[in-house]
Each structure stands twice: as structure tokens, then as C-alpha cells.
């Protein structure tokens, strides 16, 4: 039984798909006006862990993650750069997908761009007009009247008495003090330049909130299972999505809602003024790997604030090295034995505890605790029977389908270093210690460590 914390009910609920064994998931993707920062990737990492655990549980999944390529920010950025909107946003779309590979985030089934779904947005707004849930203003914009949707505010738990009925908010992002009629369609203004589409109510462009409603409906239907995003999306974005989707279709929008907490850097809110604002690329340029960053972003429960620190990143290297050493030992004891036997009791306990933790609203701390306890028990179990080692190795790979950092990256060892390691083994055999030390030091200078194993010397990146 996989239980998740549903933001709508503010309680733990069992994840039960609406349709057979198929989970339909919508996750808010990047606004492609700049390189995504590590706060963005905290959300995408939580959603990747969620996706992987859903599949581990035997469910089929269809995930949609949108690309917001038309909104206030993208238009402003394209205007400042002197590039057409599509050319400007394409750069950041491309780098987003490159970053996903670096972090080993599984791809979603669909990545719709907002500019490719304008007809669907117009059709949804037309339905809102038919239901009396849209009106046109004098400037050509179209708004949603929140006082006509009785359940407005149910996700964010807003005080309806404090809402400003009849007031309008035009910008895409705003705070709770601006709980007012929001823009479904923005009438054309000169600042939008060539970013304009025709509609039944005049030239303009969609508001940010209508984009996700239209794209989710196109790929997942009017009602789907699960909607995710950061806590900053709860209001106004997700609240407005609910209002316009349920208002237009007359049915539930999403059965479950999950939201991840904010990321801090060195104990402070990430901001350029604090000097602690980092894109993924800037962290990589400091010498850290995508695997180390993945470990950092995944290791704190998604509903807890994550404090991203460089000390923690450095500690991750030691933790991953411990995992890699254990995995390497397993491979040594497997030898040429191809057939896996029964799992030893300590490994069964590791898997059981890991699964119980992840079933409890993705309790990753409990899951990692079970993993490292298992490694401790496994290290004490060496030397290991080859069939048991093969069974544990298979379990390791199974758990890695969830965590995405257990199997060490495959590194090509330069042939000349392999020859030097073999020559060192021969020198040791002949008790030529000076030559053995010389070869060991030469290999070390090239950035590799020689490990003596029962099956011969192995080379490991330092």
C-alpha cells in the first residue's frame, strides 16, 4: 500500500488510480526563460523519485511535464535578447533536457510546449464563456470571475470572505493578497511584439494558468490521478487551474495533489542578491558530478525544506564511494557464477525496510537508512557465496531503478594503465618492491588507484 500526502485533504491517502493499474501524472515543468536552477531541480527530482516508485509498485504511468514557453518572463527575455520568442526559448528547452540526462531523471511520456497548444487553450476558454465563467474586459483581455466558482480557494484554504470580488489581477504570478479575477487571455499590447495569436475575442496570448489546464486535458483527460509541483505553485497557479478546469468541465480535475517544500542554500533562501543562486551548470563547473548532485537533491523528504550545502555535497562523495566499494566487492565474489541464488536474510530485511519507507509518502530517509544498514551487514558477510552475491547484485540493480545513483558509472580504463597495473602485480610476485611502488605511483599520478583483489588488480578512479 503506497500512501501519499494529498495537499487537498491535508492527509495521507493510499494512491489508488482512477483507471485500472494506470497512474496519470501531471508535473509542472520549467518556464524556459533561463537556465533551470537547483531549486527547480529539487522539484523535478522529487517527481522523478515519485515516478520511479510508482513503477516499482507495478503501476503503468503516463507523465506529462509542460514547457512554459510563453508568459511574462519569456516575452520579456526574448525582447531584451532581440530574438524571436521561439528561438529564445529553444536554447533553454535544449539545456533543460541535457540537464535531465546529467541528473539521471527519467523522461516523461509527453513534454508539450505551451505555444503548440494554443487551439486547446482557446477551446477551453470558449467553454468557460458558455458556462458564464469568463468575461471580456475593455482592453481585450478575458478574465475568470472567482466569485462565480463556489469552491475557489479549496486547495490553498483561502478565506473567501477576504477575496476581492470584481478586482482583477493581470500578472501571471501573485500572492494571496491578490485573490481576484485572473487573466485567461491577455489582450495584445505593444510590448508583446510578434507574440500574438488570433482568438474569437481578439488578438492576444494565453494567461499562464490556462496553459496547464489545456495541456493536461489534451494528454491525460478531463480528470487524472495526480498533480505535482512546488509549494509556491499551490496559489495562485494550481488554485486557478482547478477553478478553470472544473468550471469548464463540471468534474474533478485531479484526484491527488503533491507539493515539495522549498530549497535553501547554506541555510538561506536562494537569491542572486545573497550570492547563493546556482544553476545546475554552475554546480557542475565547481567539479561536482550529476550523480553527487542527484544524491543531494533526493536525500531529504520532499515535504521538508532542503538545505543545499557544499559540505554536504562533499560528504556525498564519501557516501557514494562506500556504496561503490560494496558493489565492487559483490562483483568480485560473483566471479564467473551466472546463476543467482537466494537472498541472504540481511538483504531481505534491507529490501523490506526500504519498501516500507518509500510506501510511507516517499520516506527517503528511512529508505537510505535501510540501504546503509544493509551495506554494513553485507560487508560483515564477506567472503560471500557467489550465488548469494549474484542475488544481492540483482537486488542492488532493482533498488537502483528507484534511486538512480546506486550503480557506479562505467569508466573506460586507459589500456596503458591496465598494463602498468598488471606489470606491478608481476613485480610484486617477483618481490621487486621498488618497481611495484614506481608503477603504483605512476598510476596514481594519472588519477587512478590500484586495488588488489582475489581475481587480480582492479583500477578505480581516484
C-alpha positions in Angstrom: 0.0 0.0 0.0 1.6 3.3 -1.2 0.4 6.2 0.8 1.0 9.8 -0.2 0.2 13.2 1.4 -2.6 14.8 -0.5 -2.4 18.6 -0.3 -6.1 18.8 -1.0 -7.2 16.8 2.0 -4.1 17.6 4.1 -3.8 13.9 5.0 -2.1 10.6 4.0 -4.1 8.6 1.4 -3.5 5.4 -0.4 -2.7 6.0 -4.1 -5.5 4.2 -6.0 -5.6 5.0 -9.7 -8.9 6.1 -11.3 -8.4 3.6 -14.1 -7.2 0.0 -13.6 -3.4 0.0 -12.9 -2.6 3.2 -14.7 -1.4 6.4 -12.9 -1.8 9.6 -15.0 0.6 12.2 -13.6 1.0 15.9 -14.4 4.0 17.8 -13.2 4.7 21.5 -13.7 7.8 21.9 -15.8 10.2 24.8 -16.4 9.5 28.3 -17.6 12.1 28.4 -20.3 13.4 31.9 -20.0 16.7 31.0 -18.3 18.8 28.0 -17.2 17.0 26.0 -14.6 18.4 26.4 -11.1 18.9 23.8 -8.4 15.6 24.8 -6.7 13.8 23.8 -9.9 15.6 20.5 -9.9 14.6 19.8 -6.3 11.0 19.6 -7.6 11.9 17.6 -10.7 14.0 15.2 -8.5 11.1 14.6 -6.1 8.8 13.9 -9.1 11.4 11.5 -10.6 11.5 9.6 -7.3 7.7 9.5 -7.2 7.6 8.3 -10.8 10.2 5.6 -10.2 8.4 4.4 -7.1 5.0 4.2 -8.8 6.6 2.0 -11.5 8.4 -0.1 -8.8 5.0 -0.8 -7.3 3.8 -2.3 -10.6 1.7 0.6 -12.0 1.8 1.8 -15.5 2.5 5.6 -15.7 1.8 8.3 -18.1 3.5 11.6 -17.1 3.1 14.9 -18.7 5.5 17.8 -18.0 4.8 21.1 -19.6 7.3 23.6 -21.0 6.1 27.1 -20.4 7.4 29.0 -23.4 5.0 31.9 -23.5 4.4 34.1 -20.4 5.5 37.4 -19.0 9.1 36.2 -18.3 9.7 34.5 -21.7 8.4 37.5 -23.6 10.5 39.9 -21.6 13.6 37.8 -22.1 13.1 37.4 -25.8 12.5 41.2 -26.2 15.7 42.0 -24.2 17.8 39.5 -26.2 16.5 40.7 -29.5 15.5 37.2 -30.5 12.2 35.7 -31.6 10.3 34.0 -28.8 10.7 30.5 -30.3 14.5 31.0 -30.9 15.0 32.4 -27.4 13.2 29.7 -25.6 14.6 26.8 -27.7 18.0 27.3 -26.1 16.6 26.8 -22.6 14.5 23.8 -23.7 17.6 22.1 -25.1 19.6 22.7 -22.0 16.8 21.5 -19.8 16.8 18.1 -21.5 20.6 18.0 -21.3 20.4 18.7 -17.5 17.8 15.9 -17.1 20.3 13.4 -18.5 23.1 14.7 -16.3 20.9 14.1 -13.2 19.6 10.7 -14.5 16.0 11.9 -14.3 13.7 9.6 -16.3 12.0 11.3 -19.2 8.2 11.9 -19.1 6.0 10.4 -21.8 5.0 13.9 -23.0 6.6 17.4 -22.9 4.0 19.7 -24.5 5.1 23.3 -25.2 2.5 25.9 -24.5 2.9 27.5 -27.9 2.0 24.2 -29.5 -1.3 24.0 -27.7 -2.9 27.5 -28.3 -6.0 26.0 -30.0 -6.7 23.8 -27.0 -6.5 26.8 -24.7 -8.8 28.9 -26.9 -11.3 26.0 -26.9 -11.2 25.7 -23.1 -11.8 29.5 -22.7 -14.8 29.2 -25.1 -16.3 26.6 -22.8 -15.8 28.9 -19.8 -17.7 31.6 -21.7 -20.5 29.1 -22.3 -20.7 28.4 -18.6 -20.7 32.1 -17.6 -17.2 31.7 -16.1 -15.4 34.1 -18.4 -15.8 37.8 -19.3 -14.0 40.2 -21.6 -12.7 43.5 -20.3 -12.4 46.8 -22.2 -8.7 46.2 -23.0 -9.5 42.9 -24.8 -8.3 40.6 -22.0 -10.5 37.7 -20.7 -10.9 37.0 -17.0 -12.2 34.3 -14.8 -14.7 35.6 -12.2 -13.7 33.8 -8.9 -16.9 34.7 -7.1 -18.9 32.6 -9.6 -16.9 29.4 -8.7 -18.1 28.4 -5.3 -15.1 26.2 -4.5 -12.4 28.7 -5.3 -9.7 28.6 -2.7 -10.2 25.0 -1.6 -6.6 23.8 -2.3 -4.9 26.8 -0.7 -7.5 27.0 2.0 -8.2 30.7 1.2 -10.7 32.8 3.2 -13.4 33.5 0.7 -14.6 36.5 2.8 -11.3 38.2 2.1 -11.4 37.8 -1.6 -11.8 41.0 -3.7 -14.7 40.1 -5.9 -14.6 42.1 -9.2 -11.0 43.1 -8.8 -8.6 41.9 -11.5 -5.0 40.7 -11.4 -3.2 40.7 -14.8 0.3 39.4 -14.0 1.0 35.7 -14.1 2.4 35.4 -10.6 0.9 37.0 -7.5 0.4 36.4 -3.8 -2.7 35.6 -1.7 -3.4 39.3 -1.2 -4.3 39.4 -4.9 -7.0 36.7 -4.7 -9.0 38.3 -7.5 -10.3 37.6 -11.1 -7.3 36.2 -13.0 -6.5 36.5 -16.7 -7.4 33.6 -19.0 -6.3 35.6 -22.1 -4.3 38.7 -22.3 -5.3 41.3 -24.9 -2.5 42.4 -27.2 -0.2 45.1 -26.1 2.7 46.7 -27.9 5.3 45.2 -25.6 4.3 41.7 -26.7 5.8 42.4 -30.2 5.2 39.5 -32.5 3.9 37.2 -29.7 0.3 37.2 -30.7 -2.5 34.8 -31.7 -6.0 35.4 -33.1 -9.0 34.3 -30.9 -12.8 34.8 -31.0 -12.4 37.7 -28.6 -9.5 39.4 -30.3 -5.7 39.2 -30.7 -3.6 38.4 -27.7 -1.9 35.5 -25.8 -2.9 33.0 -23.1 -2.5 33.6 -19.4 -0.1 31.3 -17.7 -2.7 29.3 -15.7 -4.9 28.3 -18.7 -1.8 26.7 -20.3 -1.5 23.8 -17.8 -5.3 23.1 -17.8 -5.3 22.8 -21.6 -2.2 20.7 -21.8 -3.1 18.3 -19.0 -6.6 17.7 -20.5 -5.1 17.1 -24.0 -2.9 14.3 -22.8 -4.5 13.0 -19.6 -8.2 13.7 -20.0 -10.5 16.0 -18.0 -9.8 14.1 -14.8 -6.5 12.5 -13.9 -4.8 10.9 -10.9 -2.0 13.1 -9.6 -0.8 16.7 -10.0 2.6 17.8 -8.6 4.7 20.9 -8.1 6.4 23.1 -5.6 4.6 24.6 -2.7 4.8 28.0 -4.4 2.5 26.7 -7.1 -0.4 26.0 -4.7 -1.5 29.5 -5.0 -2.2 31.1 -7.4 -1.3 28.6 -10.2 -2.8 25.4 -9.0 -5.8 27.1 -7.5 -6.5 28.8 -10.8 -6.0 25.6 -12.7 -8.7 23.9 -10.6 -11.2 26.7 -11.0 -11.0 26.9 -14.8 -10.7 23.2 -15.4 -13.6 22.1 -13.0 -15.6 25.2 -14.0 -15.3 24.3 -17.7 -15.7 20.5 -17.5 -18.0 20.1 -14.5 -15.9 17.3 -13.0 -12.9 16.7 -10.7 -9.6 18.0 -12.1 -7.0 15.9 -10.2 -7.7 13.2 -7.6 -4.5 13.8 -5.6 -2.1 16.8 -5.2 1.5 16.6 -4.0 3.8 19.5 -3.4 7.5 19.7 -2.4 9.0 22.2 0.0 11.5 24.9 -0.9 15.2 24.6 -1.3 17.7 26.7 0.7 21.4 27.2 0.0 23.7 27.3 3.0 20.7 27.9 5.3 19.4 30.9 3.3 16.7 31.5 0.7 18.3 31.2 -2.7 18.7 34.6 -4.4 21.1 36.4 -6.6 21.4 39.2 -4.0 22.7 36.7 -1.4 25.2 35.3 -3.9 23.8 31.8 -3.4 21.8 31.4 -6.6 23.1 28.4 -8.6 22.1 26.8 -11.8 22.9 23.1 -12.3 25.7 24.1 -14.7 27.3 26.3 -12.2 27.5 23.5 -9.6 29.0 21.1 -12.3 31.6 23.7 -13.1 32.8 23.6 -9.5 33.8 20.0 -10.1 30.8 18.1 -8.7 29.1 15.3 -10.7 25.4 14.9 -11.6 25.4 11.8 -9.5 26.6 13.6 -6.4 24.0 16.4 -7.0 21.3 13.8 -7.5 22.1 12.2 -4.2 21.9 15.6 -2.5 18.6 16.6 -4.0 16.9 13.3 -3.4 18.1 12.7 0.1 15.7 15.0 2.1 12.0 14.2 2.3 10.1 16.2 -0.3 7.8 17.9 2.2 10.8 19.2 4.2 12.9 22.2 3.3 16.2 21.0 1.8 19.3 22.9 2.9 21.7 22.5 -0.1 25.3 22.9 1.1 28.7 22.3 -0.4 29.9 20.5 2.7 27.0 18.1 2.2 28.0 17.6 -1.5 31.5 16.8 -0.4 30.1 14.2 2.1 28.1 12.7 -0.7 31.3 11.7 -2.4 32.3 9.6 0.7 28.8 8.0 0.9 28.8 7.1 -2.8 32.3 5.7 -2.5 31.1 3.5 0.3 28.3 2.2 -1.9 30.6 1.7 -4.8 33.1 -0.3 -2.8 30.3 -2.6 -1.6 29.1 -3.1 -5.2 32.6 -3.7 -6.4 33.1 -6.4 -3.7 29.9 -8.1 -4.9 31.2 -8.3 -8.4 34.5 -9.8 -7.2 32.6 -12.6 -5.3 30.2 -13.3 -8.2 33.2 -14.2 -10.4 32.0 -16.3 -13.3 28.9 -17.5 -11.5 25.9 -16.5 -13.7 23.1 -18.0 -11.6 21.7 -16.1 -8.7 20.7 -17.9 -5.6 18.5 -17.0 -2.6 18.9 -13.6 -1.0 20.6 -13.7 2.4 18.4 -12.7 5.3 20.1 -9.3 5.8 19.4 -8.4 2.2 15.7 -9.5 2.5 15.4 -7.2 5.6 17.1 -4.3 3.7 14.6 -4.6 0.8 11.6 -5.0 3.2 12.6 -1.9 5.2 13.4 0.1 2.0 10.0 -0.7 0.5 8.1 0.1 3.8 9.8 3.5 4.0 9.1 4.5 0.4 5.5 3.3 0.8 5.2 5.9 3.6 4.9 9.0 1.5 8.3 8.5 -0.1 10.2 8.4 3.3 13.6 8.6 1.6 15.5 9.0 4.9 14.1 5.7 6.1 14.9 4.1 2.7 18.5 5.3 2.7 18.9 4.2 6.3 17.8 0.7 5.4 20.2 0.7 2.4 23.2 1.7 4.5 22.3 -0.7 7.3 22.2 -3.4 4.6 25.6 -2.4 3.3 27.0 -2.6 6.8 25.5 -6.1 7.3 26.7 -7.1 3.8 30.3 -6.1 4.4 30.3 -8.3 7.5 29.0 -11.2 5.4 32.1 -11.2 3.1 33.5 -13.6 1.9 30.2 -14.3 0.3 28.9 -17.3 -1.6 28.9 -16.4 -5.4 25.2 -17.2 -5.8 24.3 -15.0 -2.8 26.5 -12.3 -4.2 24.7 -12.5 -7.5 21.3 -12.3 -5.8 22.3 -9.2 -3.9 23.8 -7.7 -7.0 20.4 -8.2 -8.7 18.6 -6.6 -5.8 21.1 -3.6 -5.9 20.1 -3.1 -9.6 16.5 -3.3 -8.7 16.7 -0.7 -6.0 18.7 1.5 -8.4 15.6 1.7 -10.7 14.2 3.8 -7.8 17.3 5.7 -6.6 19.2 6.2 -9.8 22.6 6.5 -8.3 23.5 3.0 -7.0 25.3 1.6 -10.0 28.6 3.4 -10.4 29.2 5.0 -13.8 31.1 2.8 -16.2 34.5 4.3 -16.8 36.9 3.3 -19.5 40.3 2.5 -18.0 43.2 3.5 -20.4 44.9 0.4 -21.7 48.3 1.7 -20.7 47.2 1.9 -17.1 45.9 -1.7 -17.2 49.3 -2.8 -18.5 51.0 -0.9 -15.7 48.7 -2.5 -13.0 49.5 -5.9 -14.4 53.2 -5.2 -14.5 53.0 -4.1 -10.9 51.4 -7.4 -9.9 54.2 -9.2 -11.7 56.8 -7.0 -9.9 55.2 -7.8 -6.6 55.3 -11.5 -7.4 59.0 -11.2 -8.1 59.5 -9.2 -4.9 60.7 -6.2 -6.9 59.1 -3.7 -4.4 60.8 -0.6 -5.9 59.4 -1.3 -9.3 56.0 -2.1 -7.8 56.0 1.2 -6.0 57.1 3.1 -9.1 54.2 1.7 -11.1 51.7 2.3 -8.4 52.8 5.9 -8.1 52.6 6.4 -11.9 49.1 5.0 -12.0 48.1 7.3 -9.1 49.6 10.3 -10.9 47.2 9.6 -13.7 44.3 9.8 -11.3 43.6 6.1 -10.7 44.0 3.7 -7.7 45.1 0.1 -8.0 43.0 -2.3 -5.9 44.4 -5.8 -5.3 41.6 -8.4 -5.4 41.4 -12.2 -5.4 40.8 -12.1 -9.2 43.7 -9.7 -9.9 44.4 -6.0 -9.9 41.4 -3.6 -10.4 41.6 0.1 -11.3 39.4 2.7 -9.7 39.1 6.4 -10.5 40.7 8.3 -7.6 
